[in-house]
Amino acid sequence: MRLVHLSDLHLGYRQYLRLTPTGINQREFDVARTFQRAVDQIIRIEPDLILIAGDVFHTARPSNAAILHAFRQFLRLRKELPTADIVLVAGNHDTPRTTETGSILALFEQLGVHVAASEARSFSLAGGAVSVLAVPGVPGALPALTPGDAKYNVLLVHANMPEIVPPHVAELDRAAINLTRAEIGLSKWSYVALGHYHVHRRVAENAFYSGAIDYTSLNVWGEMVEAQDLGLKGKGFIEFNLETKEHRFHDLAPSRAFVRLPDISARNKSVAELDAEILKAVEKHKGGIDDKIVRLTLRDVPRHVARELDHKALRDFKRRAVHFQMDVRREDYAVRAGQGAPGRRQSVVDVVRDQLTHREIPADLDRERLVDLGLKYLADAEALTVADSALGTET
């Protein structure tokens, strides 16, 4: 009895302003294509059970295109794997904010998919050999996490595990449910399929976060660092054999390449020297930056140097890449507050970035886009102040 476990599809996810030739947000198209390739692999594996641990959609009210794509892919699974059972739960992104609004996930019940959208449900499958307790990531009282009396008892849940999920990640994207190892009772289950945390993690021999299938979190760059620290190649999904307890992670390359160029220090460099360093970093990257999502961090940059960089070259980088983000960090300097020891004072840019990164926002709001816009408006205001000063006017 083999299952596959995937999670956090985030269909309908939109990011950046680049569109496909047909007018679809490029990242939305990328994520949809990643899910389609995941379905291709699952069909080749031919599992007996397919578990989807929440956040099928990026918002509770996805676009028609996202709904249609999801419906077609689930229909493919039903047609190509007619004897396989499919069970999915809602995640915090799937869940409407009001009880009057129904969940779009109920649509997939028309295909024979077992859905737990607003409350926990227990499903008896494979002629009673498998019992799945499906717990959606919705606010409210948790059911008793008690296994059934089947040969194989599976828990499918969208939740945050404080012992596993780093605090800064949990704070950025808050789950409706928090569960500890003790509350789950890991040893009671044949398998525990977890969703919400976007990085693949082993919780126990029989319990895993499968991780998201593509980069759709609120901090994709930090997520990549976490994955590298864990020795992961990237995204994917899990295959688990309930009889032998054999676990396998199937790699699933994202549909769009992400490139983090080496940081550059601007300390003691002229504008011309810094321009040359930036150009060298871009040209040196193997495979180039075209059609990729790129980030470059400049450190210790004086204000006058930031204003005088070669913006024509930067505009060209942005034209070539799907997204080119240059993160400019101002010079650090020490100040004294009262009689205390010297300490670092954050720049206005640092303060704005920190506040927008950590404040609470609606689940369906694009945080990275919010941060980008906040920093852009701050830069626009700074440029306006400089221009007015040059003209001898006041703002």
C-alpha positions as CSV (number, residue, x, y, z in Angstrom):
1,M,0.0,0.0,0.0
2,R,1.8,3.1,-1.3
3,L,0.8,6.7,-0.9
4,V,2.1,10.0,-2.2
5,H,2.0,13.1,0.0
6,L,2.2,16.6,-1.4
7,S,1.2,20.0,-0.1
8,D,1.0,23.7,-0.5
9,L,0.3,23.9,-4.2
10,H,-0.7,27.6,-4.0
11,L,-2.4,27.5,-7.4
12,G,-3.3,31.1,-8.5
13,Y,-0.2,32.5,-6.8
14,R,0.8,35.8,-8.4
15,Q,4.1,37.6,-8.1
16,Y,5.8,40.4,-10.0
17,L,4.4,42.2,-13.0
18,R,5.6,40.0,-15.8
19,L,2.8,38.5,-18.0
20,T,2.8,35.6,-20.4
21,P,1.9,36.3,-24.1
22,T,-1.7,35.4,-23.2
23,G,-1.9,37.9,-20.4
24,I,-1.5,35.5,-17.4
25,N,0.8,36.5,-14.5
26,Q,4.0,34.7,-15.3
27,R,4.5,33.2,-11.8
28,E,0.9,32.0,-11.7
29,F,1.5,30.2,-15.0
30,D,4.8,28.8,-13.6
31,V,3.2,27.4,-10.5
32,A,0.3,25.8,-12.5
33,R,2.9,24.2,-14.8
34,T,4.8,22.8,-11.7
35,F,1.6,21.2,-10.5
36,Q,0.9,19.7,-13.9
37,R,4.4,18.1,-13.9
38,A,3.8,16.8,-10.3
39,V,0.6,15.1,-11.6
40,D,2.6,13.6,-14.5
41,Q,5.1,12.0,-12.0
42,I,2.3,10.8,-9.7
43,I,0.6,9.1,-12.6
44,R,3.9,7.3,-13.4
45,I,4.3,6.2,-9.8
46,E,0.7,4.8,-9.7
47,P,0.2,5.1,-5.9
48,D,-2.8,3.6,-4.0
49,L,-3.5,6.8,-2.1
50,I,-2.9,10.5,-2.8
51,L,-2.8,13.0,0.1
52,I,-2.8,16.7,-0.3
53,A,-2.1,18.5,2.9
54,G,-3.7,21.9,2.3
55,D,-3.3,25.3,0.5
56,V,-4.4,23.9,-2.8
57,F,-5.0,27.6,-3.8
58,H,-3.2,30.7,-2.8
59,T,-6.4,32.5,-1.8
60,A,-9.8,31.5,-0.7
61,R,-11.2,33.1,-3.8
62,P,-8.9,32.0,-6.6
63,S,-9.2,33.1,-10.2
64,N,-11.3,31.1,-12.7
65,A,-8.1,30.1,-14.5
66,A,-6.7,28.6,-11.3
67,I,-9.9,26.7,-10.5
68,L,-10.1,25.3,-14.0
69,H,-6.5,24.2,-14.0
70,A,-6.9,22.5,-10.7
71,F,-10.1,20.8,-11.9
72,R,-8.4,19.5,-15.0
73,Q,-5.4,18.1,-13.1
74,F,-7.6,16.3,-10.5
75,L,-9.7,14.9,-13.4
76,R,-6.5,13.6,-15.0
77,L,-5.6,11.8,-11.7
78,R,-9.1,10.3,-11.5
79,K,-9.0,9.1,-15.1
80,E,-5.4,7.8,-15.1
81,L,-5.5,6.3,-11.6
82,P,-9.2,5.2,-11.2
83,T,-8.5,2.9,-8.2
84,A,-6.4,5.4,-6.3
85,D,-8.1,7.4,-3.5
86,I,-7.5,11.2,-3.3
87,V,-7.9,13.0,0.0
88,L,-7.3,16.7,0.5
89,V,-7.7,19.2,3.4
90,A,-8.0,22.9,3.3
91,G,-5.2,25.1,4.5
92,N,-5.2,28.6,6.0
93,H,-4.9,30.1,2.5
94,D,-7.9,28.0,1.2
95,T,-10.1,29.0,4.1
96,P,-12.7,31.9,3.7
97,R,-12.6,34.5,6.3
98,T,-16.4,34.2,7.0
99,T,-18.4,31.1,7.6
100,E,-21.1,32.4,5.2
101,T,-18.6,31.9,2.3
102,G,-18.3,28.3,1.2
103,S,-15.0,26.6,0.3
104,I,-14.2,26.2,-3.4
105,L,-12.6,22.8,-2.5
106,A,-16.0,21.2,-2.3
107,L,-16.1,21.4,-6.1
108,F,-13.6,18.5,-6.3
109,E,-16.0,16.2,-4.5
110,Q,-17.8,16.0,-7.9
111,L,-14.7,14.1,-9.1
112,G,-14.8,11.6,-6.3
113,V,-12.1,13.4,-4.3
114,H,-12.5,13.1,-0.5
115,V,-12.4,16.7,0.9
116,A,-12.2,18.1,4.4
117,A,-12.7,21.8,4.0
118,S,-14.4,23.3,7.0
119,E,-14.2,20.5,9.6
120,A,-12.3,17.3,10.3
121,R,-13.5,14.2,8.6
122,S,-12.6,10.5,8.8
123,F,-12.5,8.4,5.6
124,S,-12.5,4.6,5.4
125,L,-10.7,3.6,2.2
126,A,-9.4,0.5,0.4
127,G,-12.1,-1.7,1.6
128,G,-11.6,-0.6,5.2
129,A,-7.8,-1.3,5.2
130,V,-7.0,2.4,5.4
131,S,-8.4,5.1,7.7
132,V,-7.6,8.7,7.0
133,L,-8.4,11.4,9.6
134,A,-8.3,14.6,7.6
135,V,-7.9,17.8,9.6
136,P,-8.1,21.1,7.7
137,G,-6.2,24.2,8.9
138,V,-9.2,26.1,10.0
139,P,-9.9,28.0,13.3
140,G,-12.0,26.1,15.8
141,A,-11.8,23.2,18.2
142,L,-9.6,20.3,17.1
143,P,-11.1,16.9,17.0
144,A,-9.6,14.1,19.1
145,L,-6.6,12.9,17.2
146,T,-7.4,9.3,17.6
147,P,-6.5,6.7,15.0
148,G,-9.2,4.4,13.6
149,D,-9.1,0.6,13.9
150,A,-8.0,0.0,10.3
151,K,-4.8,-1.9,9.3
152,Y,-3.2,1.5,8.3
153,N,-4.2,4.7,10.1
154,V,-3.2,8.0,8.5
155,L,-3.4,11.6,9.9
156,L,-3.6,14.3,7.2
157,V,-3.3,17.8,8.7
158,H,-2.4,21.4,7.8
159,A,-0.7,22.7,10.9
160,N,2.3,24.4,12.4
161,M,4.6,22.3,14.6
162,P,6.6,24.6,16.8
163,E,9.3,22.0,17.3
164,I,10.0,21.9,13.6
165,V,8.9,25.2,12.0
166,P,11.4,28.0,12.7
167,P,9.7,30.8,14.7
168,H,10.4,33.5,12.1
169,V,8.6,31.3,9.4
170,A,5.7,30.7,11.7
171,E,5.4,34.4,12.4
172,L,5.3,35.4,8.7
173,D,2.6,33.0,7.7
174,R,0.5,32.0,10.8
175,A,-1.3,28.7,10.7
176,A,-4.8,28.3,12.2
177,I,-3.6,25.2,14.1
178,N,-0.5,24.6,16.2
179,L,0.3,21.0,17.1
180,T,3.1,19.5,19.1
181,R,4.6,16.0,18.8
182,A,2.8,15.0,22.0
183,E,-0.6,16.3,20.9
184,I,-0.3,14.3,17.6
185,G,0.9,11.2,19.2
186,L,3.2,10.2,16.3
187,S,3.7,6.6,17.3
188,K,-0.1,5.9,17.1
189,W,-0.2,6.5,13.4
190,S,1.0,4.5,10.4
191,Y,1.7,7.9,8.7
192,V,1.4,11.6,9.4
193,A,1.1,13.9,6.4
194,L,1.8,17.5,7.3
195,G,1.2,20.7,5.4
196,H,1.9,24.4,5.9
197,Y,5.7,24.5,6.2
198,H,7.1,25.0,2.7
199,V,10.4,23.1,3.3
200,H,10.6,19.3,3.3
201,R,11.3,18.1,6.8
202,R,11.3,14.7,8.5
203,V,9.5,14.9,11.8
204,A,9.7,11.2,12.6
205,E,10.2,7.9,10.7
206,N,6.5,8.0,9.9
207,A,5.8,11.8,9.8
208,F,6.8,14.4,7.3
209,Y,6.3,17.9,6.0
210,S,6.4,17.3,2.2
211,G,7.0,21.0,1.6
212,A,5.6,23.2,-1.2
213,I,5.9,22.2,-4.8
214,D,7.2,25.6,-5.9
215,Y,8.5,28.8,-4.3
216,T,5.4,30.5,-3.2
217,S,6.2,31.5,0.4
218,L,6.4,35.0,1.8
219,N,10.2,34.8,1.9
220,V,11.5,32.5,-0.9
221,W,15.1,33.6,-0.4
222,G,15.2,32.6,3.2
223,E,13.4,29.4,2.4
224,M,16.2,28.5,0.0
225,V,18.8,29.1,2.7
226,E,16.8,26.7,5.0
227,A,16.7,24.1,2.3
228,Q,20.4,24.4,1.6
229,D,21.2,24.1,5.3
230,L,19.2,20.8,5.3
231,G,21.0,19.5,2.3
232,L,17.9,19.6,0.1
233,K,18.1,20.0,-3.7
234,G,14.8,21.8,-3.8
235,K,11.1,21.1,-4.1
236,G,9.2,17.8,-4.5
237,F,6.8,15.4,-2.9
238,I,6.9,12.2,-0.8
239,E,6.2,8.6,-1.7
240,F,5.7,6.3,1.4
241,N,5.1,2.6,1.6
242,L,2.7,1.9,4.5
243,E,3.8,-1.8,4.6
244,T,7.6,-1.5,4.5
245,K,7.8,2.1,5.9
246,E,10.1,3.0,3.0
247,H,10.2,6.8,2.3
248,R,11.3,8.5,-0.9
249,F,11.4,12.1,-1.8
250,H,10.8,12.8,-5.4
251,D,12.5,16.0,-6.6
252,L,10.4,18.4,-8.6
253,A,12.3,21.3,-10.2
254,P,10.4,24.6,-10.1
255,S,9.3,26.0,-13.4
256,R,11.3,29.1,-13.0
257,A,15.0,29.4,-12.0
258,F,15.8,31.5,-8.9
259,V,19.3,33.1,-8.8
260,R,20.9,34.7,-5.8
261,L,24.0,36.5,-6.9
262,P,26.9,36.9,-4.5
263,D,26.6,39.9,-2.2
264,I,28.7,42.9,-3.1
265,S,30.2,45.4,-0.6
266,A,30.4,49.0,-1.7
267,R,32.7,50.0,1.1
268,N,35.5,52.3,-0.2
269,K,34.3,51.8,-3.9
270,S,33.5,54.6,-6.3
271,V,30.3,54.6,-8.3
272,A,32.2,53.4,-11.4
273,E,33.8,50.6,-9.4
274,L,30.5,49.5,-8.0
275,D,28.8,49.6,-11.4
276,A,31.6,47.4,-12.7
277,E,31.2,44.9,-9.8
278,I,27.5,44.7,-10.5
279,L,28.0,44.0,-14.2
280,K,30.6,41.4,-13.4
281,A,28.3,39.6,-11.0
282,V,25.6,39.5,-13.6
283,E,27.7,38.4,-16.5
284,K,29.7,35.9,-14.5
285,H,26.6,33.9,-13.5
286,K,26.5,30.6,-15.4
287,G,23.5,30.5,-17.7
288,G,22.8,34.3,-17.4
289,I,19.9,36.0,-15.8
290,D,17.4,36.0,-18.7
291,D,13.9,34.8,-17.8
292,K,15.0,34.1,-14.2
293,I,14.2,35.6,-10.8
294,V,17.3,37.3,-9.5
295,R,18.4,38.9,-6.3
296,L,21.5,41.0,-5.7
297,T,22.4,42.5,-2.4
298,L,24.6,45.6,-2.1
299,R,26.0,46.3,1.3
300,D,27.5,49.4,2.9
301,V,26.2,51.7,0.2
302,P,26.4,55.5,0.8
303,R,23.3,57.5,-0.3
304,H,25.1,59.4,-2.9
305,V,26.5,56.2,-4.5
306,A,23.1,54.6,-4.6
307,R,21.6,57.6,-6.4
308,E,24.4,57.7,-9.0
309,L,24.5,54.0,-10.0
310,D,24.1,53.1,-13.7
311,H,20.3,52.9,-13.7
312,K,20.2,52.3,-17.4
313,A,22.1,49.1,-16.9
314,L,19.8,48.2,-14.0
315,R,16.7,48.7,-16.2
316,D,18.3,46.4,-18.7
317,F,18.7,43.7,-16.1
318,K,15.1,44.1,-15.1
319,R,14.0,43.8,-18.7
320,R,16.0,40.6,-19.2
321,A,14.9,38.9,-16.0
322,V,11.4,38.0,-15.0
323,H,12.3,39.9,-11.8
324,F,15.6,41.6,-10.8
325,Q,15.7,42.7,-7.2
326,M,18.6,44.8,-6.0
327,D,18.6,45.0,-2.3
328,V,20.6,48.1,-1.3
329,R,21.8,48.2,2.3
330,R,23.0,51.5,3.7
331,E,26.3,51.9,5.6
332,D,26.2,50.9,9.2
333,Y,27.2,53.5,11.7
334,A,27.2,53.7,15.5
335,V,25.3,56.2,17.7
336,R,25.1,56.8,21.4
337,A,21.8,56.8,23.3
338,G,22.1,58.3,26.7
339,Q,25.0,56.8,28.6
340,G,24.8,53.4,26.9
341,A,27.4,51.8,24.8
342,P,27.5,52.4,21.1
343,G,24.9,50.6,19.1
344,R,23.8,50.3,15.5
345,R,21.0,52.6,14.4
346,Q,18.8,51.2,11.7
347,S,18.4,53.3,8.5
348,V,14.9,54.3,7.4
349,V,15.1,51.7,4.7
350,D,15.9,49.0,7.3
351,V,13.1,50.1,9.5
352,V,10.5,50.1,6.7
353,R,11.7,46.7,5.4
354,D,11.6,45.2,8.9
355,Q,8.2,46.5,9.7
356,L,6.6,45.4,6.4
357,T,8.3,42.0,6.7
358,H,7.0,41.2,10.2
359,R,3.7,43.0,10.6
360,E,0.4,41.0,10.4
361,I,-1.3,41.2,7.0
362,P,-4.2,39.4,5.4
363,A,-3.3,35.8,4.3
364,D,-4.1,36.6,0.7
365,L,-1.8,39.7,0.5
366,D,1.5,39.3,-1.4
367,R,4.0,40.3,1.3
368,E,7.1,40.4,-1.0
369,R,5.2,42.7,-3.3
370,L,4.2,44.9,-0.3
371,V,7.8,45.2,0.8
372,D,8.9,46.0,-2.7
373,L,6.3,48.7,-3.1
374,G,7.1,50.2,0.4
375,L,10.8,50.5,-0.5
376,K,9.9,51.9,-3.9
377,Y,7.7,54.6,-2.5
378,L,10.4,55.4,0.1
379,A,13.0,55.7,-2.7
380,D,10.6,57.9,-4.8
381,A,10.1,60.2,-1.8
382,E,13.9,60.4,-1.2
383,A,14.5,61.2,-4.9
384,L,11.8,63.9,-4.7
385,T,13.5,65.4,-1.7
386,V,16.9,65.4,-3.4
387,A,15.4,67.0,-6.5
388,D,13.6,69.7,-4.5
389,S,16.8,70.4,-2.5
390,A,18.7,70.9,-5.7
391,L,16.0,73.4,-6.9
392,G,16.1,75.2,-3.6
393,T,12.5,74.3,-2.7
394,E,11.0,72.8,0.4
395,T,8.9,69.6,0.7
